Amino acid sequence: MSLVFVPERLRGRGQVGEDTVQRLLEENDQLIRCIVEYQNKGRATECSQYQQILHRNLIYLASIADSGATNTVTNAVKPDT
């Protein structure tokens, strides 16, 4: 099961750690290898399923990166009080 499948009650809570991001990147690496293997074997259905999981993981990682960039920009322009 993909790391992105977090129960609804736990979503949006806490920070995403580097270890989670690293595990997602490793999972994506494995997914890409599986996709290539299934493409070479002509198994389009399985290939499509793994592509959907990879897409979901990439969107999740992009949202983490976007929220991190937003937090960095917000902190950088926050006036000193």
N, CA, C and O atoms as CSV, one atom per row, in Angstrom:
chain,resi,resn,atom,element,x,y,z
A,1,MET,N,N,0.844,-1.181,0.000
A,1,MET,CA,C,0.000,0.000,0.000
A,1,MET,C,C,0.883,1.235,0.000
A,1,MET,O,O,1.906,1.292,0.682
A,2,SER,N,N,0.477,2.189,-0.755
A,2,SER,CA,C,1.231,3.427,-0.883
A,2,SER,C,C,1.186,4.229,0.405
A,2,SER,O,O,0.194,4.212,1.132
A,3,LEU,N,N,2.265,4.922,0.670
A,3,LEU,CA,C,2.332,5.791,1.844
A,3,LEU,C,C,1.328,6.930,1.775
A,3,LEU,O,O,0.973,7.507,2.803
A,4,VAL,N,N,0.873,7.254,0.585
A,4,VAL,CA,C,-0.043,8.372,0.405
A,4,VAL,C,C,-1.436,8.029,0.937
A,4,VAL,O,O,-2.222,8.930,1.228
A,5,PHE,N,N,-1.743,6.760,1.063
A,5,PHE,CA,C,-3.052,6.350,1.552
A,5,PHE,C,C,-3.097,6.474,3.070
A,5,PHE,O,O,-3.017,5.480,3.792
A,6,VAL,N,N,-3.222,7.683,3.529
A,6,VAL,CA,C,-3.294,7.971,4.957
A,6,VAL,C,C,-4.769,8.058,5.332
A,6,VAL,O,O,-5.553,8.664,4.601
A,7,PRO,N,N,-5.161,7.463,6.459
A,7,PRO,CA,C,-6.569,7.564,6.855
A,7,PRO,C,C,-7.021,9.018,6.949
A,7,PRO,O,O,-6.250,9.894,7.342
A,8,GLU,N,N,-8.263,9.260,6.588
A,8,GLU,CA,C,-8.820,10.619,6.559
A,8,GLU,C,C,-8.630,11.334,7.888
A,8,GLU,O,O,-8.344,12.531,7.904
A,9,ARG,N,N,-8.784,10.626,9.008
A,9,ARG,CA,C,-8.682,11.257,10.324
A,9,ARG,C,C,-7.278,11.754,10.634
A,9,ARG,O,O,-7.107,12.597,11.515
A,10,LEU,N,N,-6.272,11.252,9.932
A,10,LEU,CA,C,-4.893,11.661,10.183
A,10,LEU,C,C,-4.376,12.675,9.178
A,10,LEU,O,O,-3.279,13.205,9.355
A,11,ARG,N,N,-5.133,12.956,8.133
A,11,ARG,CA,C,-4.663,13.871,7.089
A,11,ARG,C,C,-4.573,15.289,7.608
A,11,ARG,O,O,-5.413,15.742,8.385
A,12,GLY,N,N,-3.534,15.984,7.160
A,12,GLY,CA,C,-3.368,17.384,7.506
A,12,GLY,C,C,-2.833,17.624,8.902
A,12,GLY,O,O,-2.795,18.769,9.354
A,13,ARG,N,N,-2.426,16.594,9.588
A,13,ARG,CA,C,-1.922,16.756,10.950
A,13,ARG,C,C,-0.417,16.563,10.966
A,13,ARG,O,O,0.108,15.594,10.417
A,14,GLY,N,N,0.259,17.490,11.597
A,14,GLY,CA,C,1.691,17.356,11.767
A,14,GLY,C,C,2.480,17.664,10.509
A,14,GLY,O,O,1.928,17.914,9.437
A,15,GLN,N,N,3.757,17.638,10.677
A,15,GLN,CA,C,4.676,17.899,9.580
A,15,GLN,C,C,5.060,16.585,8.903
A,15,GLN,O,O,5.050,15.523,9.524
A,16,VAL,N,N,5.390,16.678,7.647
A,16,VAL,CA,C,5.885,15.524,6.906
A,16,VAL,C,C,7.393,15.523,7.057
A,16,VAL,O,O,8.059,16.489,6.683
A,17,GLY,N,N,7.933,14.452,7.600
A,17,GLY,CA,C,9.361,14.371,7.850
A,17,GLY,C,C,10.149,13.959,6.624
A,17,GLY,O,O,9.604,13.465,5.637
A,18,GLU,N,N,11.447,14.177,6.722
A,18,GLU,CA,C,12.334,13.794,5.618
A,18,GLU,C,C,12.287,12.300,5.366
A,18,GLU,O,O,12.406,11.859,4.223
A,19,ASP,N,N,12.113,11.507,6.431
A,19,ASP,CA,C,12.062,10.057,6.254
A,19,ASP,C,C,10.843,9.640,5.432
A,19,ASP,O,O,10.924,8.706,4.634
A,20,THR,N,N,9.722,10.322,5.619
A,20,THR,CA,C,8.523,10.026,4.835
A,20,THR,C,C,8.738,10.371,3.370
A,20,THR,O,O,8.369,9.601,2.483
A,21,VAL,N,N,9.333,11.525,3.118
A,21,VAL,CA,C,9.613,11.937,1.742
A,21,VAL,C,C,10.579,10.950,1.098
A,21,VAL,O,O,10.394,10.566,-0.057
A,22,GLN,N,N,11.604,10.539,1.834
A,22,GLN,CA,C,12.577,9.589,1.296
A,22,GLN,C,C,11.908,8.259,0.966
A,22,GLN,O,O,12.189,7.670,-0.077
A,23,ARG,N,N,11.024,7.779,1.843
A,23,ARG,CA,C,10.322,6.521,1.576
A,23,ARG,C,C,9.429,6.644,0.347
A,23,ARG,O,O,9.321,5.704,-0.441
A,24,LEU,N,N,8.791,7.798,0.181
A,24,LEU,CA,C,7.967,8.014,-1.014
A,24,LEU,C,C,8.817,8.009,-2.279
A,24,LEU,O,O,8.422,7.438,-3.296
A,25,LEU,N,N,9.978,8.640,-2.217
A,25,LEU,CA,C,10.871,8.647,-3.378
A,25,LEU,C,C,11.334,7.237,-3.719
A,25,LEU,O,O,11.414,6.873,-4.892
A,26,GLU,N,N,11.636,6.445,-2.701
A,26,GLU,CA,C,12.040,5.056,-2.928
A,26,GLU,C,C,10.877,4.236,-3.488
A,26,GLU,O,O,11.065,3.396,-4.369
A,27,GLU,N,N,9.682,4.488,-2.972
A,27,GLU,CA,C,8.497,3.801,-3.494
A,27,GLU,C,C,8.276,4.168,-4.956
A,27,GLU,O,O,7.954,3.306,-5.774
A,28,ASN,N,N,8.449,5.447,-5.287
A,28,ASN,CA,C,8.288,5.887,-6.676
A,28,ASN,C,C,9.307,5.214,-7.581
A,28,ASN,O,O,8.985,4.842,-8.710
A,29,ASP,N,N,10.531,5.056,-7.099
A,29,ASP,CA,C,11.562,4.363,-7.868
A,29,ASP,C,C,11.113,2.937,-8.185
A,29,ASP,O,O,11.246,2.473,-9.317
A,30,GLN,N,N,10.584,2.253,-7.179
A,30,GLN,CA,C,10.111,0.885,-7.380
A,30,GLN,C,C,8.913,0.847,-8.328
A,30,GLN,O,O,8.806,-0.049,-9.166
A,31,LEU,N,N,8.019,1.819,-8.193
A,31,LEU,CA,C,6.863,1.884,-9.091
A,31,LEU,C,C,7.300,2.068,-10.540
A,31,LEU,O,O,6.760,1.424,-11.440
A,32,ILE,N,N,8.270,2.940,-10.768
A,32,ILE,CA,C,8.769,3.171,-12.130
A,32,ILE,C,C,9.372,1.896,-12.692
A,32,ILE,O,O,9.159,1.570,-13.859
A,33,ARG,N,N,10.121,1.174,-11.874
A,33,ARG,CA,C,10.705,-0.094,-12.332
A,33,ARG,C,C,9.611,-1.103,-12.702
A,33,ARG,O,O,9.720,-1.805,-13.707
A,34,CYS,N,N,8.566,-1.169,-11.887
A,34,CYS,CA,C,7.448,-2.077,-12.184
A,34,CYS,C,C,6.733,-1.663,-13.466
A,34,CYS,O,O,6.373,-2.509,-14.286
A,35,ILE,N,N,6.530,-0.369,-13.632
A,35,ILE,CA,C,5.862,0.134,-14.839
A,35,ILE,C,C,6.652,-0.261,-16.082
A,35,ILE,O,O,6.076,-0.742,-17.057
A,36,VAL,N,N,7.959,-0.061,-16.052
A,36,VAL,CA,C,8.809,-0.417,-17.195
A,36,VAL,C,C,8.740,-1.918,-17.462
A,36,VAL,O,O,8.638,-2.349,-18.610
A,37,GLU,N,N,8.795,-2.710,-16.390
A,37,GLU,CA,C,8.738,-4.162,-16.546
A,37,GLU,C,C,7.415,-4.594,-17.184
A,37,GLU,O,O,7.403,-5.408,-18.107
A,38,TYR,N,N,6.311,-4.049,-16.691
A,38,TYR,CA,C,5.008,-4.411,-17.252
A,38,TYR,C,C,4.845,-3.900,-18.678
A,38,TYR,O,O,4.210,-4.562,-19.498
A,39,GLN,N,N,5.406,-2.735,-18.987
A,39,GLN,CA,C,5.353,-2.240,-20.365
A,39,GLN,C,C,6.094,-3.194,-21.292
A,39,GLN,O,O,5.619,-3.507,-22.383
A,40,ASN,N,N,7.259,-3.652,-20.849
A,40,ASN,CA,C,8.051,-4.571,-21.669
A,40,ASN,C,C,7.337,-5.901,-21.880
A,40,ASN,O,O,7.541,-6.560,-22.899
A,41,LYS,N,N,6.499,-6.300,-20.919
A,41,LYS,CA,C,5.764,-7.558,-21.025
A,41,LYS,C,C,4.413,-7.384,-21.715
A,41,LYS,O,O,3.707,-8.363,-21.954
A,42,GLY,N,N,4.050,-6.134,-22.037
A,42,GLY,CA,C,2.784,-5.878,-22.704
A,42,GLY,C,C,1.572,-6.001,-21.800
A,42,GLY,O,O,0.469,-6.266,-22.277
A,43,ARG,N,N,1.759,-5.815,-20.513
A,43,ARG,CA,C,0.667,-5.933,-19.543
A,43,ARG,C,C,0.166,-4.534,-19.179
A,43,ARG,O,O,0.547,-3.962,-18.158
A,44,ALA,N,N,-0.685,-4.009,-20.033
A,44,ALA,CA,C,-1.136,-2.618,-19.920
A,44,ALA,C,C,-1.982,-2.364,-18.678
A,44,ALA,O,O,-1.880,-1.290,-18.085
A,45,THR,N,N,-2.807,-3.311,-18.272
A,45,THR,CA,C,-3.688,-3.095,-17.116
A,45,THR,C,C,-2.882,-2.871,-15.848
A,45,THR,O,O,-3.125,-1.914,-15.113
A,46,GLU,N,N,-1.919,-3.757,-15.591
A,46,GLU,CA,C,-1.079,-3.616,-14.404
A,46,GLU,C,C,-0.251,-2.340,-14.478
A,46,GLU,O,O,-0.072,-1.641,-13.480
A,47,CYS,N,N,0.244,-2.049,-15.664
A,47,CYS,CA,C,1.040,-0.838,-15.888
A,47,CYS,C,C,0.222,0.401,-15.533
A,47,CYS,O,O,0.721,1.311,-14.871
A,48,SER,N,N,-1.008,0.431,-15.964
A,48,SER,CA,C,-1.889,1.569,-15.702
A,48,SER,C,C,-2.162,1.737,-14.211
A,48,SER,O,O,-2.204,2.861,-13.710
A,49,GLN,N,N,-2.346,0.638,-13.510
A,49,GLN,CA,C,-2.592,0.705,-12.066
A,49,GLN,C,C,-1.397,1.320,-11.334
A,49,GLN,O,O,-1.567,2.163,-10.453
A,50,TYR,N,N,-0.193,0.894,-11.703
A,50,TYR,CA,C,1.007,1.442,-11.063
A,50,TYR,C,C,1.224,2.903,-11.451
A,50,TYR,O,O,1.715,3.697,-10.648
A,51,GLN,N,N,0.858,3.253,-12.678
A,51,GLN,CA,C,0.974,4.656,-13.095
A,51,GLN,C,C,0.054,5.554,-12.274
A,51,GLN,O,O,0.424,6.678,-11.936
A,52,GLN,N,N,-1.132,5.070,-11.956
A,52,GLN,CA,C,-2.060,5.848,-11.131
A,52,GLN,C,C,-1.503,6.071,-9.727
A,52,GLN,O,O,-1.621,7.168,-9.181
A,53,ILE,N,N,-0.904,5.051,-9.148
A,53,ILE,CA,C,-0.306,5.187,-7.815
A,53,ILE,C,C,0.872,6.148,-7.869
A,53,ILE,O,O,1.028,6.992,-6.986
A,54,LEU,N,N,1.705,6.024,-8.906
A,54,LEU,CA,C,2.841,6.934,-9.072
A,54,LEU,C,C,2.353,8.370,-9.212
A,54,LEU,O,O,2.919,9.278,-8.603
A,55,HIS,N,N,1.320,8.585,-9.998
A,55,HIS,CA,C,0.760,9.921,-10.185
A,55,HIS,C,C,0.286,10.493,-8.853
A,55,HIS,O,O,0.561,11.653,-8.546
A,56,ARG,N,N,-0.410,9.705,-8.074
A,56,ARG,CA,C,-0.902,10.150,-6.770
A,56,ARG,C,C,0.266,10.531,-5.859
A,56,ARG,O,O,0.221,11.554,-5.176
A,57,ASN,N,N,1.308,9.701,-5.854
A,57,ASN,CA,C,2.490,10.003,-5.043
A,57,ASN,C,C,3.149,11.308,-5.484
A,57,ASN,O,O,3.546,12.120,-4.648
A,58,LEU,N,N,3.264,11.507,-6.785
A,58,LEU,CA,C,3.908,12.722,-7.297
A,58,LEU,C,C,3.095,13.967,-6.955
A,58,LEU,O,O,3.663,15.002,-6.605
A,59,ILE,N,N,1.783,13.874,-7.053
A,59,ILE,CA,C,0.927,15.003,-6.685
A,59,ILE,C,C,1.087,15.305,-5.200
A,59,ILE,O,O,1.169,16.469,-4.808
A,60,TYR,N,N,1.132,14.278,-4.383
A,60,TYR,CA,C,1.312,14.454,-2.936
A,60,TYR,C,C,2.651,15.125,-2.639
A,60,TYR,O,O,2.712,16.061,-1.842
A,61,LEU,N,N,3.721,14.654,-3.274
A,61,LEU,CA,C,5.040,15.264,-3.067
A,61,LEU,C,C,5.055,16.713,-3.539
A,61,LEU,O,O,5.672,17.567,-2.902
A,62,ALA,N,N,4.384,16.994,-4.644
A,62,ALA,CA,C,4.315,18.373,-5.143
A,62,ALA,C,C,3.573,19.266,-4.158
A,62,ALA,O,O,3.960,20.416,-3.947
A,63,SER,N,N,2.513,18.745,-3.555
A,63,SER,CA,C,1.770,19.553,-2.581
A,63,SER,C,C,2.609,19.818,-1.338
A,63,SER,O,O,2.515,20.892,-0.744
A,64,ILE,N,N,3.423,18.855,-0.945
A,64,ILE,CA,C,4.332,19.063,0.187
A,64,ILE,C,C,5.341,20.144,-0.167
A,64,ILE,O,O,5.606,21.040,0.635
A,65,ALA,N,N,5.902,20.062,-1.365
A,65,ALA,CA,C,6.891,21.057,-1.801
A,65,ALA,C,C,6.262,22.437,-1.879
A,65,ALA,O,O,6.874,23.421,-1.462
A,66,ASP,N,N,5.038,22.523,-2.412
A,66,ASP,CA,C,4.353,23.813,-2.505
A,66,ASP,C,C,4.083,24.406,-1.132
A,66,ASP,O,O,4.282,25.603,-0.923
A,67,SER,N,N,3.634,23.586,-0.200
A,67,SER,CA,C,3.346,24.110,1.138
A,67,SER,C,C,4.628,24.527,1.833
A,67,SER,O,O,4.632,25.499,2.588
A,68,GLY,N,N,5.718,23.808,1.591
A,68,GLY,CA,C,7.010,24.192,2.164
A,68,GLY,C,C,7.512,25.486,1.582
A,68,GLY,O,O,8.066,26.318,2.300
A,69,ALA,N,N,7.327,25.673,0.286
A,69,ALA,CA,C,7.754,26.913,-0.364
A,69,ALA,C,C,6.921,28.081,0.139
A,69,ALA,O,O,7.447,29.174,0.352
A,70,THR,N,N,5.636,27.861,0.327
A,70,THR,CA,C,4.755,28.910,0.836
A,70,THR,C,C,5.162,29.309,2.247
A,70,THR,O,O,5.216,30.496,2.569
A,71,ASN,N,N,5.448,28.317,3.088
A,71,ASN,CA,C,5.872,28.610,4.457
A,71,ASN,C,C,7.187,29.363,4.477
A,71,ASN,O,O,7.367,30.271,5.289
A,72,THR,N,N,8.110,29.002,3.598
A,72,THR,CA,C,9.404,29.672,3.533
A,72,THR,C,C,9.231,31.120,3.111
A,72,THR,O,O,9.830,32.017,3.704
A,73,VAL,N,N,8.416,31.356,2.092
A,73,VAL,CA,C,8.180,32.720,1.613
A,73,VAL,C,C,7.469,33.533,2.692
A,73,VAL,O,O,7.829,34.685,2.934
A,74,THR,N,N,6.474,32.953,3.337
A,74,THR,CA,C,5.737,33.656,4.384
A,74,THR,C,C,6.666,34.050,5.520
A,74,THR,O,O,6.595,35.175,6.014
A,75,ASN,N,N,7.528,33.146,5.938
A,75,ASN,CA,C,8.469,33.441,7.016
A,75,ASN,C,C,9.499,34.476,6.594
A,75,ASN,O,O,9.949,35.271,7.418
A,76,ALA,N,N,9.879,34.476,5.322
A,76,ALA,CA,C,10.895,35.411,4.839
A,76,ALA,C,C,10.365,36.835,4.773
A,76,ALA,O,O,11.124,37.779,4.993
A,77,VAL,N,N,9.084,37.016,4.477
A,77,VAL,CA,C,8.540,38.365,4.333
A,77,VAL,C,C,7.796,38.845,5.574
A,77,VAL,O,O,7.259,39.952,5.578
A,78,LYS,N,N,7.756,38.038,6.614
A,78,LYS,CA,C,7.065,38.428,7.834
A,78,LYS,C,C,7.823,39.583,8.494
A,78,LYS,O,O,9.023,39.462,8.739
A,79,PRO,N,N,7.152,40.692,8.783
A,79,PRO,CA,C,7.843,41.826,9.405
A,79,PRO,C,C,8.205,41.518,10.853
A,79,PRO,O,O,7.492,40.797,11.550
A,80,ASP,N,N,9.325,42.077,11.286
A,80,ASP,CA,C,9.745,41.927,12.679
A,80,ASP,C,C,8.854,42.785,13.557
A,80,ASP,O,O,8.582,43.944,13.246
A,81,THR,N,N,8.403,42.202,14.655
A,81,THR,CA,C,7.553,42.976,15.566
A,81,THR,C,C,8.167,43.075,16.925
A,81,THR,O,O,7.589,43.691,17.820
